[in-house]
Amino acid sequence: MPIKYVLLAGFLCLMSQFNFAQSPDYYLYVGTYTRKTSEGIYVFRFNTQTGDFTPVGIAKGVTNPCFLAISTDHRFLYANGGNTGDSVRAFSIDKESHKLTLLNSEASDGKGGAHIAVDKTGKWVIVGNYTSGSVSVLPTKADGSLGKVSQVIQHEGKSIDPERQTKPYVHSINIAPNNKDVFVPDLGTDKIMTYALDAKTGQLAAGNPPFTAVTPGSGPRHFTFHPTGKFAYVIQEMGATITGFTYKSGALETIQTIKLLPEEYTGRKWAADLHISPDGRFLYGSNRAHESLTIFSIDPKTGQLTLVDHQPVNGKTPRNFAIDPTGNFVLVANQDSDNITIFKRDKQTGKLTPTGKEIAVSMPVCLKFIP
């Protein structure tokens, strides 16, 4: 073969690899409640340049596969579920089609599974049990399936609200980038519990300090780390606030607490989820009842938040939302209007513009992207 054709073939092969690496398509996994018409976990192909989406498949026959966690190698997905949120299911992710295959199900030894995380090694799945106020650890096997619960930690205590804080309510599991520090906001006790994960044994031990207290009656819920690893933030459901912290060596130091809702708003305070843009410049928090996302800018030196805008979500009960990995779009899971609304994100201002596009899914609860 003439040398020019060899070179051309090599160039085309290189360009093919480059184009594949630069593909705008990601895969969106949607966890749901199956109380109405949802059939399970929905999978879509999502174009991060246009905001268009295409259905890929549904993992059917599972009850309430609500919050999801995906292994760092993108081979396995884990979901809370069951009629009372008392089990965990493991799925394999097909590399080519991205469809899900159920591997097995295990009891969580808790009730009301509200959140789930898998550590970086992929060996340990940690579940936050809202109703029972506990944390469960389950090992994984080589094929991604789950083993039986290896540890349960029962939280104790209460806080000042006589209706909602008479006992612990674990709300989320958050594993730090170092794969050691684990932060667990407890709405019932107004504490962010801290644990140290031993990645070899899967055992959780009390952190140092063992917890960080927040304002009584605020109800800490979801938690996130800044991309730099220097800051962390918690959204408080009952107080409708976000508290920022500096984060170092397993310890949190409060920076500020800022309100999510407009001063003139007098309705129910019912904050839910928070996420930071991939560039670390903006933080978004969701407000159920007010049906909005609040947008804040982040000071890169201090971690302090400054209000930018309130954006209506064009739906009801924004339980969860996600920023696509490129930062171009924000997708909002509106649990009680059975839709996922899609917003274009301005990377310079952080503000959102409705695209008019939405995904129809009954009772969407959790959104996860993978390449």
C-alpha positions as CSV (number, residue, x, y, z in Angstrom):
1,M,0.0,0.0,0.0
2,P,1.4,3.4,-0.9
3,I,2.7,5.4,2.1
4,K,0.2,8.2,1.5
5,Y,-2.7,5.8,2.0
6,V,-1.1,4.4,5.1
7,L,-0.8,7.9,6.5
8,L,-4.4,8.8,5.4
9,A,-5.7,5.6,7.2
10,G,-3.8,6.5,10.3
11,F,-5.1,10.1,10.2
12,L,-8.7,8.9,9.8
13,C,-8.3,6.5,12.7
14,L,-6.9,9.2,14.9
15,M,-9.8,11.6,14.0
16,S,-12.3,8.9,14.7
17,Q,-10.9,8.4,18.2
18,F,-10.8,12.2,18.7
19,N,-14.4,12.6,17.6
20,F,-15.5,9.7,19.9
21,A,-13.7,11.4,22.8
22,Q,-15.4,14.6,22.1
23,S,-18.9,13.2,21.7
24,P,-21.5,15.5,23.1
25,D,-23.7,12.5,24.1
26,Y,-24.0,11.4,27.8
27,Y,-26.4,8.9,29.3
28,L,-29.0,10.0,31.8
29,Y,-30.3,7.5,34.4
30,V,-33.5,8.5,36.1
31,G,-34.6,6.9,39.5
32,T,-38.3,7.1,40.3
33,Y,-41.1,6.2,42.6
34,T,-43.3,3.5,41.0
35,R,-46.4,4.6,42.9
36,K,-48.2,5.9,39.8
37,T,-47.2,4.9,36.3
38,S,-43.4,4.7,36.4
39,E,-42.0,1.3,35.4
40,G,-38.6,1.5,37.0
41,I,-35.3,3.2,36.1
42,Y,-35.3,5.1,32.8
43,V,-32.3,5.6,30.6
44,F,-31.9,8.4,28.0
45,R,-29.2,9.5,25.6
46,F,-28.7,13.3,26.2
47,N,-26.9,15.7,23.8
48,T,-25.0,18.3,25.8
49,Q,-24.8,20.7,22.9
50,T,-28.5,20.8,21.9
51,G,-30.3,19.6,25.0
52,D,-32.1,16.9,22.9
53,F,-32.7,13.5,24.3
54,T,-33.5,10.0,23.1
55,P,-35.0,7.1,25.1
56,V,-32.6,4.1,25.5
57,G,-34.5,1.7,27.8
58,I,-36.2,1.0,31.1
59,A,-35.1,-1.3,33.9
60,K,-38.6,-2.7,34.7
61,G,-40.0,-4.8,37.5
62,V,-38.3,-3.0,40.4
63,T,-40.3,-1.1,43.1
64,N,-39.4,2.5,43.9
65,P,-35.8,2.5,42.6
66,C,-35.4,6.1,43.8
67,F,-31.9,7.3,44.6
68,L,-29.1,6.0,42.5
69,A,-25.3,5.6,42.7
70,I,-23.0,4.7,39.9
71,S,-19.5,3.1,40.4
72,T,-16.6,5.2,39.3
73,D,-15.8,2.8,36.4
74,H,-19.4,3.2,35.2
75,R,-19.9,-0.6,35.1
76,F,-22.6,-0.8,37.9
77,L,-25.5,1.1,39.2
78,Y,-27.0,0.7,42.7
79,A,-30.5,1.8,43.7
80,N,-32.5,2.2,46.9
81,G,-35.9,0.5,46.7
82,G,-38.7,-1.7,48.0
83,N,-42.2,-0.8,49.3
84,T,-40.7,0.6,52.5
85,G,-37.3,1.6,51.2
86,D,-35.8,-1.5,52.9
87,S,-33.6,-2.9,50.1
88,V,-30.8,-2.2,47.7
89,R,-30.6,-3.4,44.1
90,A,-27.5,-3.9,41.9
91,F,-27.5,-3.5,38.1
92,S,-24.8,-4.0,35.5
93,I,-24.5,-1.2,32.8
94,D,-24.0,-2.5,29.3
95,K,-20.9,-0.7,27.9
96,E,-22.4,-0.3,24.4
97,S,-26.1,0.1,24.8
98,H,-26.1,1.5,28.4
99,K,-29.1,-0.6,29.3
100,L,-29.4,-2.0,32.8
101,T,-29.5,-5.7,33.9
102,L,-30.6,-6.6,37.4
103,L,-27.9,-8.5,39.2
104,N,-29.5,-9.0,42.7
105,S,-31.2,-7.4,45.6
106,E,-30.3,-7.3,49.3
107,A,-32.0,-6.1,52.4
108,S,-30.5,-2.8,53.8
109,D,-31.4,-3.6,57.4
110,G,-33.1,-0.2,57.6
111,K,-36.3,1.6,56.5
112,G,-36.9,4.5,54.2
113,G,-33.7,4.4,52.1
114,A,-33.3,8.0,51.1
115,H,-29.8,8.1,49.7
116,I,-27.0,5.9,48.5
117,A,-23.3,6.2,47.6
118,V,-20.6,3.8,46.3
119,D,-17.0,4.4,47.3
120,K,-14.2,4.9,44.8
121,T,-12.9,1.3,45.0
122,G,-16.4,0.1,44.1
123,K,-16.2,-2.4,47.0
124,W,-18.6,-0.7,49.4
125,V,-22.2,0.7,49.0
126,I,-23.4,3.0,51.8
127,V,-27.1,3.6,52.4
128,G,-28.8,6.4,54.3
129,N,-32.0,5.1,55.9
130,Y,-34.3,8.1,56.6
131,T,-37.1,6.4,58.5
132,S,-35.0,4.2,60.8
133,G,-32.3,6.9,61.2
134,S,-29.4,4.6,60.4
135,V,-26.5,4.0,58.0
136,S,-25.9,0.6,56.4
137,V,-22.8,-0.7,54.6
138,L,-23.0,-3.4,52.0
139,P,-20.1,-5.1,50.3
140,T,-20.0,-5.7,46.5
141,K,-18.7,-8.8,44.8
142,A,-16.4,-9.0,41.7
143,D,-19.4,-9.1,39.4
144,G,-20.9,-6.0,40.9
145,S,-23.6,-7.8,42.8
146,L,-24.3,-7.0,46.5
147,G,-23.4,-9.0,49.5
148,K,-25.3,-8.9,52.8
149,V,-25.1,-5.9,55.1
150,S,-21.8,-5.8,56.9
151,Q,-22.4,-2.9,59.2
152,V,-25.3,-0.8,60.6
153,I,-24.8,2.4,62.5
154,Q,-27.9,3.7,64.4
155,H,-28.1,7.4,65.0
156,E,-29.4,8.7,68.3
157,G,-30.9,12.0,69.4
158,K,-33.4,14.6,68.4
159,S,-33.8,18.4,68.0
160,I,-36.2,21.2,68.6
161,D,-39.1,20.7,66.2
162,P,-41.8,18.7,68.1
163,E,-43.2,17.2,64.9
164,R,-40.3,16.5,62.6
165,Q,-37.3,16.2,64.9
166,T,-38.3,13.7,67.6
167,K,-35.7,11.2,66.4
168,P,-32.9,10.8,63.8
169,Y,-33.7,11.0,60.1
170,V,-30.6,10.3,58.0
171,H,-30.9,12.1,54.7
172,S,-27.8,11.7,52.6
173,I,-24.4,9.9,52.3
174,N,-21.5,11.9,51.0
175,I,-18.0,10.4,50.5
176,A,-15.2,13.0,50.3
177,P,-12.7,13.0,47.4
178,N,-10.2,11.3,49.6
179,N,-12.5,8.2,49.8
180,K,-12.1,8.3,53.6
181,D,-14.2,11.1,55.1
182,V,-18.0,10.4,55.0
183,F,-20.5,13.2,55.9
184,V,-24.0,12.2,56.8
185,P,-26.6,15.0,57.4
186,D,-29.3,14.0,59.8
187,L,-32.4,16.1,59.6
188,G,-33.8,14.9,62.9
189,T,-30.8,15.8,65.0
190,D,-29.5,18.9,63.2
191,K,-26.1,17.3,62.9
192,I,-23.8,16.4,60.1
193,M,-22.3,13.2,61.3
194,T,-18.7,12.4,60.3
195,Y,-17.3,8.9,59.7
196,A,-13.9,7.6,58.6
197,L,-14.2,4.8,56.0
198,D,-11.6,2.0,55.9
199,A,-11.6,1.1,52.2
200,K,-10.0,-2.3,52.9
201,T,-12.6,-3.5,55.4
202,G,-15.6,-1.3,54.6
203,Q,-16.0,-0.3,58.2
204,L,-17.1,3.1,59.3
205,A,-15.6,4.6,62.5
206,A,-16.4,7.9,64.2
207,G,-14.7,10.8,62.6
208,N,-12.7,13.5,64.2
209,P,-14.8,15.5,65.1
210,P,-17.7,13.0,65.2
211,F,-20.2,15.6,64.0
212,T,-20.8,19.2,63.1
213,A,-23.9,20.9,64.5
214,V,-26.0,23.3,62.5
215,T,-28.7,25.8,63.6
216,P,-31.4,24.0,65.6
217,G,-34.6,23.4,63.6
218,S,-32.9,23.8,60.2
219,G,-32.9,20.2,59.2
220,P,-29.8,19.4,57.2
221,R,-30.5,17.3,54.1
222,H,-28.1,17.1,51.0
223,F,-24.4,17.9,51.0
224,T,-21.8,18.6,48.3
225,F,-18.1,19.3,47.9
226,H,-16.6,22.1,45.9
227,P,-14.5,20.9,42.9
228,T,-11.3,22.3,44.6
229,G,-11.9,20.2,47.7
230,K,-11.5,23.3,49.9
231,F,-15.2,23.9,50.6
232,A,-18.4,22.0,51.3
233,Y,-22.0,23.0,51.5
234,V,-25.2,21.6,53.1
235,I,-28.8,22.5,52.2
236,Q,-31.2,22.7,55.1
237,E,-34.8,21.5,54.3
238,M,-36.7,23.1,57.2
239,G,-34.7,26.3,57.4
240,A,-34.5,26.8,53.6
241,T,-30.9,27.8,54.0
242,I,-27.5,26.7,52.7
243,T,-24.5,26.6,55.1
244,G,-21.0,26.8,53.6
245,F,-17.9,25.3,55.3
246,T,-14.2,25.1,54.8
247,Y,-13.2,21.4,54.7
248,K,-9.9,20.0,55.8
249,S,-8.7,16.7,57.3
250,G,-12.3,15.5,58.0
251,A,-13.3,18.7,59.8
252,L,-15.8,21.4,58.8
253,E,-15.6,25.1,59.8
254,T,-18.6,27.3,59.1
255,I,-18.2,30.1,56.6
256,Q,-21.8,31.4,56.4
257,T,-25.4,30.5,56.3
258,I,-27.6,32.1,53.5
259,K,-31.3,32.1,52.8
260,L,-32.7,30.3,49.7
261,L,-36.0,32.0,49.4
262,P,-37.0,35.6,48.6
263,E,-37.8,37.8,51.6
264,E,-41.4,38.3,50.5
265,Y,-42.1,34.5,50.3
266,T,-44.3,33.3,53.2
267,G,-45.1,29.7,52.1
268,R,-43.7,26.4,53.2
269,K,-40.0,26.1,53.6
270,W,-39.1,22.8,51.9
271,A,-35.6,22.9,50.4
272,A,-34.3,19.7,48.8
273,D,-31.1,19.4,46.7
274,L,-27.9,21.3,45.8
275,H,-25.2,21.1,43.1
276,I,-22.2,23.1,42.1
277,S,-21.3,23.8,38.4
278,P,-18.3,21.9,37.0
279,D,-16.2,25.0,37.0
280,G,-16.9,25.7,40.7
281,R,-18.3,29.2,40.1
282,F,-22.0,28.7,40.9
283,L,-24.1,26.8,43.4
284,Y,-27.7,25.8,42.7
285,G,-30.3,24.8,45.4
286,S,-33.9,23.5,44.8
287,N,-37.0,24.7,46.6
288,R,-40.1,22.6,46.7
289,A,-43.3,24.5,47.4
290,H,-41.7,27.6,46.0
291,E,-41.0,25.5,42.9
292,S,-37.6,27.1,42.0
293,L,-33.9,26.8,41.8
294,T,-31.9,29.5,43.7
295,I,-28.6,30.4,42.0
296,F,-25.6,31.7,43.9
297,S,-22.1,32.7,42.8
298,I,-19.2,31.3,44.8
299,D,-16.2,33.4,45.8
300,P,-13.2,31.2,44.8
301,K,-11.0,32.5,47.7
302,T,-13.4,32.4,50.6
303,G,-16.2,30.0,49.4
304,Q,-18.9,32.6,50.3
305,L,-22.1,32.6,48.4
306,T,-23.8,35.6,46.8
307,L,-27.4,35.5,45.5
308,V,-27.7,35.6,41.7
309,D,-31.3,34.7,40.9
310,H,-34.4,32.6,41.5
311,Q,-35.5,30.5,38.6
312,P,-39.0,28.9,38.4
313,V,-38.6,25.1,37.5
314,N,-41.8,24.9,35.4
315,G,-42.9,21.9,37.4
316,K,-43.9,20.8,40.9
317,T,-41.7,19.5,43.7
318,P,-38.1,19.7,42.4
319,R,-36.9,16.9,44.6
320,N,-33.6,16.5,42.7
321,F,-31.8,18.0,39.8
322,A,-28.5,17.6,37.9
323,I,-26.0,19.8,36.0
324,D,-24.8,18.0,32.9
325,P,-21.0,17.2,33.0
326,T,-20.2,19.9,30.4
327,G,-22.1,22.6,32.4
328,N,-24.3,23.5,29.5
329,F,-27.7,22.4,30.8
330,V,-29.5,21.9,34.1
331,L,-32.2,19.2,34.3
332,V,-34.8,19.4,37.1
333,A,-36.7,16.3,38.3
334,N,-40.1,17.5,39.3
335,Q,-41.6,14.7,41.3
336,D,-45.2,15.7,41.5
337,S,-45.7,17.0,38.0
338,D,-44.1,13.9,36.4
339,N,-41.6,15.8,34.3
340,I,-37.9,16.6,33.9
341,T,-37.5,20.2,32.7
342,I,-34.4,21.2,30.8
343,F,-32.7,24.6,31.2
344,K,-29.8,26.2,29.2
345,R,-27.1,27.5,31.6
346,D,-25.1,30.6,31.0
347,K,-21.6,29.7,32.1
348,Q,-20.7,33.4,32.7
349,T,-23.6,34.5,34.8
350,G,-24.9,31.2,36.1
351,K,-28.4,32.1,35.1
352,L,-30.8,29.6,33.5
353,T,-33.1,29.9,30.5
354,P,-36.0,27.4,29.8
355,T,-35.5,25.5,26.6
356,G,-39.1,24.4,26.4
357,K,-37.9,20.8,26.3
358,E,-38.9,18.3,29.0
359,I,-38.8,14.6,29.6
360,A,-42.0,12.9,30.6
361,V,-41.3,10.5,33.5
362,S,-43.7,9.6,36.3
363,M,-42.4,10.7,39.8
364,P,-38.7,11.3,38.9
365,V,-36.6,11.3,42.1
366,C,-32.9,11.1,41.1
367,L,-30.8,12.1,38.0
368,K,-27.3,10.7,37.2
369,F,-25.1,11.3,34.1
370,I,-22.3,9.1,32.8
371,P,-20.3,9.3,29.5
